[in-house]
Amino acid sequence: MIAVSSCKGGVGKSTVAVNLAFSIAKLGYKVGIYDADIYGPSLPTLIGTKVQYLESPQEDPKSILPVMYEGVKCMSYGYAGQNKKAVFRGPIVSALTQQLIFSTIWGDLDYLVIDTPPGTGDIQLTICQEIPLSSAVIVTTPQLLSFVDVVKGIEMFDELKVPTVAVVENMGYFMCGNCNTKHRPFGVGYLNQLVNQFGIKNSFELPIHGDIARYNDSGAPVVLVHPDSSNLVSTFKSIATAVISETNSIKVKTKPKVQYSATESKVYLYKEDKTYSITARELRLKCQCAACVDEFSGHKIIRPESVPEDVYPTRIEEKGNYAVAVVWSDGHRSSVYPYTTLLSYSQLA
């Protein structure tokens, strides 16, 4: 079960979720998609009206049946609620969210993509706590406001032990018809900072493209309409491939172990049968957070003379699937080190 989340509305999360689901299906998997937004269900609009309504099995007349569209099973309050207005308080919405997913007869699926509503409230917590999520995909846009909300979402998934396997920055650029240059009306964005800060391995950019909106409005996911050779379809295929690979690898991947030795003032990383180490102060000086390194130029902001010689980690904890977070004795709290980065900093002990 793969959650697609944004924490901020209007960033194209549902568009990404739907196209991700159909991209996974095009790879040969059995896929379902669940639109978990009770207040504003978008799935009936995004896949149009040409859906196949399945017949109810007589042995379970109270069950909820998904609709079928291009081989993908789909469920949304927009179907089950029969266009009724969703004017509910939080507890009722949380109950409806659970009822729709658990009472739906999904049958034999390889992957269920869950399009979560924006935010980090009751519904999101219900989904994360009651549904056995395998991984999460975060959708954002280049603006700072979106970045701030996305950080909250990643931290929510981290807290609930759901690894974030990919970040998708939507509407990051556009290509005009006269050149091959990427034009960025909203600036460079914060995709690299998200990757560096949280150690997320897979990151993708989606452009501002008129066909995405046009086919959304007509109820046809762009990955089903555009030729497979188009950049849009290729990008969604890359996202789908990466999400599948990382979601499956989580089951068998052994994370490195990171510990601090107070007697030696060193941080040790144990990976498989090898041991790596780096001095605590050297690791503190290599922090890549926005307070230590300028996110756009890459120049160091931190002044070495401001870091005590005897600085040490007061806490080291796992951060998602690819990194550890370190709280330092000098009060610095923003240090997140991906395992791959830790390995590049350290030496064999």
C-alpha positions as CSV (number, residue, x, y, z in Angstrom):
1,M,0.0,0.0,0.0
2,I,1.6,3.2,-1.2
3,A,0.4,6.6,0.2
4,V,0.6,9.7,-2.1
5,S,0.7,12.8,0.1
6,S,1.2,16.5,-0.2
7,C,0.1,18.1,3.1
8,K,-0.8,21.2,1.0
9,G,-3.7,21.4,-1.4
10,G,-3.3,22.4,-5.0
11,V,0.1,20.9,-5.8
12,G,-1.2,18.2,-8.1
13,K,-1.1,15.3,-5.7
14,S,-4.2,13.5,-7.1
15,T,-2.9,13.9,-10.6
16,V,0.4,12.3,-9.6
17,A,-1.4,9.5,-7.6
18,V,-3.7,8.6,-10.6
19,N,-0.9,8.6,-13.1
20,L,1.4,6.7,-10.8
21,A,-1.3,4.0,-10.4
22,F,-1.8,3.6,-14.1
23,S,1.9,3.7,-14.7
24,I,2.4,0.8,-12.3
25,A,-0.4,-1.1,-14.0
26,K,1.3,-0.6,-17.4
27,L,4.3,-2.4,-16.0
28,G,2.1,-5.5,-15.7
29,Y,1.0,-5.3,-12.0
30,K,-2.5,-5.6,-10.6
31,V,-3.3,-2.2,-9.2
32,G,-6.0,-0.4,-7.3
33,I,-6.3,3.3,-6.4
34,Y,-8.2,4.6,-3.4
35,D,-9.2,8.3,-3.2
36,A,-9.2,8.9,0.5
37,D,-10.4,12.5,0.3
38,I,-14.0,12.4,1.6
39,Y,-14.6,16.2,1.5
40,G,-13.2,16.7,-2.0
41,P,-13.0,13.4,-4.0
42,S,-11.2,13.9,-7.3
43,L,-11.0,10.4,-8.7
44,P,-14.4,10.5,-10.5
45,T,-13.2,13.6,-12.4
46,L,-9.8,12.4,-13.2
47,I,-10.9,9.1,-14.8
48,G,-14.2,10.3,-16.2
49,T,-17.4,8.5,-16.5
50,K,-16.4,5.5,-18.7
51,V,-15.9,3.2,-15.8
52,Q,-17.1,-0.3,-15.4
53,Y,-19.5,-1.0,-12.5
54,L,-19.0,-4.5,-11.2
55,E,-21.8,-6.8,-10.0
56,S,-22.3,-7.4,-6.3
57,P,-21.4,-10.9,-5.1
58,Q,-24.5,-12.5,-3.6
59,E,-22.5,-13.9,-0.6
60,D,-21.6,-10.5,0.7
61,P,-24.4,-8.0,-0.3
62,K,-23.1,-5.4,2.2
63,S,-19.7,-5.1,0.7
64,I,-18.5,-2.2,-1.4
65,L,-17.5,-2.8,-5.0
66,P,-14.8,-0.8,-6.7
67,V,-15.3,0.5,-10.3
68,M,-12.9,-0.7,-13.0
69,Y,-11.1,1.7,-15.4
70,E,-8.6,0.5,-17.9
71,G,-7.8,-2.5,-15.7
72,V,-7.3,-0.6,-12.5
73,K,-9.8,-1.0,-9.6
74,C,-10.9,2.4,-8.2
75,M,-12.8,3.5,-5.1
76,S,-13.8,7.0,-4.0
77,Y,-16.5,8.6,-1.9
78,G,-17.5,10.1,-5.1
79,Y,-18.7,6.7,-6.2
80,A,-19.9,5.2,-2.9
81,G,-21.5,8.4,-1.7
82,Q,-23.6,8.8,-4.9
83,N,-22.7,12.5,-5.1
84,K,-24.0,13.3,-1.6
85,K,-22.5,16.3,0.0
86,A,-19.8,15.4,2.5
87,V,-20.7,17.6,5.5
88,F,-19.2,15.6,8.4
89,R,-17.2,16.1,11.5
90,G,-13.8,14.6,11.9
91,P,-14.6,11.3,13.7
92,I,-17.3,10.5,11.1
93,V,-14.9,11.2,8.2
94,S,-12.2,9.0,9.8
95,A,-14.8,6.2,10.1
96,L,-15.9,6.6,6.5
97,T,-12.3,6.5,5.4
98,Q,-11.7,3.2,7.1
99,Q,-15.1,1.8,5.9
100,L,-14.4,2.5,2.3
101,I,-11.0,0.9,2.2
102,F,-11.7,-2.1,4.4
103,S,-15.2,-2.9,3.0
104,T,-14.2,-2.6,-0.6
105,I,-13.7,-6.0,-2.4
106,W,-10.3,-5.2,-3.9
107,G,-9.6,-8.8,-4.8
108,D,-6.0,-9.9,-5.7
109,L,-3.8,-6.8,-6.0
110,D,-0.1,-6.2,-6.2
111,Y,-0.3,-2.5,-5.2
112,L,-2.9,-0.2,-3.8
113,V,-2.2,3.5,-4.3
114,I,-3.8,5.7,-1.7
115,D,-4.5,9.3,-2.6
116,T,-4.5,10.9,0.8
117,P,-6.2,14.2,1.5
118,P,-3.9,17.2,2.2
119,G,-2.9,18.0,5.8
120,T,-1.7,16.1,8.8
121,G,-4.9,15.8,10.8
122,D,-7.3,13.1,11.9
123,I,-7.9,11.5,8.5
124,Q,-4.2,11.3,7.7
125,L,-3.4,9.8,11.1
126,T,-6.2,7.3,10.7
127,I,-4.8,6.2,7.3
128,C,-1.2,5.9,8.7
129,Q,-2.3,4.1,11.9
130,E,-5.0,1.8,10.7
131,I,-3.8,0.9,7.2
132,P,-0.6,-1.1,6.9
133,L,1.2,1.4,4.6
134,S,4.3,0.1,2.9
135,S,5.7,3.5,1.7
136,A,4.9,7.1,0.9
137,V,5.4,9.4,-2.1
138,I,5.5,13.1,-1.4
139,V,4.3,15.7,-3.9
140,T,5.3,19.3,-3.7
141,T,5.8,22.5,-5.8
142,P,8.8,24.9,-5.9
143,Q,7.3,27.4,-3.5
144,L,8.6,27.8,0.1
145,L,5.0,27.5,1.4
146,S,4.7,24.0,-0.1
147,F,8.2,23.0,1.1
148,V,7.3,23.9,4.7
149,D,4.1,21.8,4.6
150,V,5.9,18.9,2.9
151,V,8.5,18.8,5.7
152,K,5.6,18.3,8.2
153,G,4.3,15.5,6.1
154,I,7.6,13.7,5.9
155,E,8.1,14.1,9.6
156,M,4.6,12.6,10.2
157,F,5.4,9.6,8.1
158,D,8.8,9.2,9.8
159,E,7.1,9.3,13.2
160,L,4.6,6.6,12.2
161,K,7.4,4.5,10.7
162,V,6.3,4.8,7.1
163,P,9.3,5.3,4.8
164,T,9.2,8.0,2.2
165,V,10.6,6.5,-1.0
166,A,10.2,9.4,-3.5
167,V,9.6,13.1,-3.8
168,V,7.9,14.6,-6.8
169,E,8.2,18.3,-7.5
170,N,5.2,19.2,-9.7
171,M,5.0,22.3,-11.9
172,G,8.7,23.0,-11.5
173,Y,9.3,24.3,-15.0
174,F,8.0,24.6,-18.5
175,M,9.5,24.2,-22.0
176,C,8.5,26.8,-24.6
177,G,8.1,25.9,-28.2
178,N,11.1,27.8,-29.4
179,C,13.9,26.4,-27.3
180,N,14.9,23.4,-25.1
181,T,15.5,25.5,-22.0
182,K,13.7,24.8,-18.8
183,H,12.0,28.0,-17.6
184,R,11.3,28.1,-13.9
185,P,8.6,30.7,-13.1
186,F,8.6,29.8,-9.4
187,G,12.4,29.7,-9.0
188,V,14.7,26.7,-8.5
189,G,12.6,25.2,-5.7
190,Y,13.5,23.1,-2.7
191,L,13.7,19.6,-4.2
192,N,17.5,19.2,-3.6
193,Q,17.1,20.5,0.0
194,L,14.4,17.8,0.6
195,V,16.6,15.1,-0.8
196,N,19.7,16.3,1.3
197,Q,17.8,17.0,4.4
198,F,15.9,13.7,4.6
199,G,18.1,11.4,2.6
200,I,15.4,10.5,0.2
201,K,17.0,8.6,-2.7
202,N,14.5,9.2,-5.5
203,S,13.5,12.7,-6.7
204,F,11.6,13.7,-9.8
205,E,10.5,16.9,-11.6
206,L,7.2,17.3,-13.5
207,P,6.7,20.2,-15.8
208,I,3.8,22.7,-16.3
209,H,2.2,21.1,-19.3
210,G,-1.1,21.9,-20.9
211,D,-1.9,18.3,-21.8
212,I,-1.9,17.3,-18.1
213,A,-4.7,19.8,-17.3
214,R,-6.6,19.1,-20.5
215,Y,-6.7,15.4,-20.1
216,N,-7.5,15.7,-16.4
217,D,-10.5,17.7,-17.3
218,S,-11.6,15.2,-19.9
219,G,-11.2,12.3,-17.5
220,A,-8.2,10.6,-19.1
221,P,-4.9,10.1,-17.2
222,V,-2.1,11.5,-19.4
223,V,-0.1,8.3,-19.2
224,L,-2.9,6.5,-21.0
225,V,-3.3,9.1,-23.8
226,H,0.3,10.2,-24.6
227,P,2.6,7.9,-26.5
228,D,5.0,5.9,-24.3
229,S,7.9,7.8,-25.9
230,S,6.7,11.2,-24.5
231,N,8.7,12.9,-21.7
232,L,5.6,12.9,-19.4
233,V,4.9,9.2,-19.8
234,S,8.6,8.4,-19.4
235,T,8.9,10.4,-16.2
236,F,5.8,8.7,-14.7
237,K,7.3,5.3,-15.7
238,S,10.5,6.2,-13.9
239,I,8.6,7.3,-10.8
240,A,6.6,4.0,-10.9
241,T,9.7,1.9,-11.3
242,A,11.6,3.6,-8.5
243,V,8.6,3.4,-6.1
244,I,8.1,-0.3,-6.8
245,S,11.9,-1.0,-6.4
246,E,12.2,1.0,-3.1
247,T,9.0,-0.3,-1.6
248,N,10.0,-3.9,-2.3
249,S,13.6,-3.4,-1.0
250,I,12.3,-2.0,2.3
251,K,11.2,-5.6,3.2
252,V,14.7,-7.0,2.9
253,K,17.0,-4.0,3.3
254,T,19.1,-3.9,6.5
255,K,19.9,-0.4,7.6
256,P,23.4,0.5,8.8
257,K,23.7,1.0,12.5
258,V,25.0,4.3,13.8
259,Q,26.4,4.8,17.3
260,Y,28.5,7.4,19.2
261,S,31.5,6.4,21.3
262,A,32.0,8.9,24.1
263,T,35.4,7.5,25.0
264,E,36.8,8.1,21.5
265,S,34.6,11.1,20.5
266,K,33.8,9.3,17.3
267,V,30.6,8.3,15.4
268,Y,30.7,4.7,14.2
269,L,28.7,3.3,11.3
270,Y,28.3,-0.5,11.0
271,K,27.4,-1.7,7.6
272,E,27.2,-5.4,6.9
273,D,30.6,-6.7,8.1
274,K,32.5,-3.4,7.9
275,T,32.9,-0.6,10.4
276,Y,33.4,3.1,9.5
277,S,34.1,6.0,11.8
278,I,34.4,9.8,11.8
279,T,35.2,12.2,14.7
280,A,32.1,13.9,16.2
281,R,33.3,17.4,15.5
282,E,34.1,16.7,11.9
283,L,30.7,15.2,11.4
284,R,29.1,18.3,13.0
285,L,31.0,20.6,10.6
286,K,29.7,18.6,7.6
287,C,26.1,19.3,8.4
288,Q,24.3,20.2,5.2
289,C,21.1,21.8,6.7
290,A,20.0,25.3,5.6
291,A,21.5,26.9,8.7
292,C,25.0,25.5,7.8
293,V,25.0,25.6,4.0
294,D,23.4,28.0,1.5
295,E,20.8,25.9,-0.2
296,F,21.3,27.5,-3.6
297,S,25.0,28.3,-3.9
298,G,26.2,25.4,-1.8
299,H,28.6,27.7,0.1
300,K,29.2,26.9,3.8
301,I,27.6,29.3,6.3
302,I,28.8,27.6,9.4
303,R,31.9,29.0,11.0
304,P,34.3,26.3,12.3
305,E,35.4,28.5,15.2
306,S,31.8,28.6,16.5
307,V,31.7,24.9,16.9
308,P,33.2,23.6,20.3
309,E,36.0,21.2,20.1
310,D,34.2,18.8,22.4
311,V,30.9,18.9,20.6
312,Y,29.1,15.5,20.6
313,P,25.8,13.9,19.6
314,T,23.2,13.9,22.4
315,R,20.8,11.9,20.3
316,I,21.0,9.8,17.1
317,E,17.7,8.5,15.6
318,E,16.6,7.0,12.3
319,K,15.0,9.4,9.9
320,G,12.9,7.7,7.3
321,N,14.6,4.9,5.3
322,Y,17.9,6.5,4.3
323,A,19.2,8.7,7.1
324,V,19.8,9.5,10.7
325,A,19.0,12.7,12.6
326,V,21.5,14.0,15.1
327,V,20.9,16.5,17.9
328,W,24.2,18.1,19.0
329,S,25.5,19.2,22.4
330,D,25.9,22.8,21.0
331,G,22.1,23.0,20.6
332,H,22.1,22.4,16.8
333,R,19.0,20.2,15.9
334,S,18.8,20.2,12.1
335,S,21.5,17.7,11.2
336,V,20.2,14.9,9.0
337,Y,22.8,12.6,7.5
338,P,21.9,10.1,4.7
339,Y,23.6,6.8,5.2
340,T,25.4,7.2,1.8
341,T,26.7,10.6,2.8
342,L,27.9,9.2,6.2
343,L,29.8,6.5,4.3
344,S,31.4,9.1,2.1
345,Y,32.5,11.2,5.1
346,S,33.8,8.2,7.1
347,Q,36.9,6.0,7.0
348,L,37.2,2.3,7.6
349,A,37.9,1.7,11.2
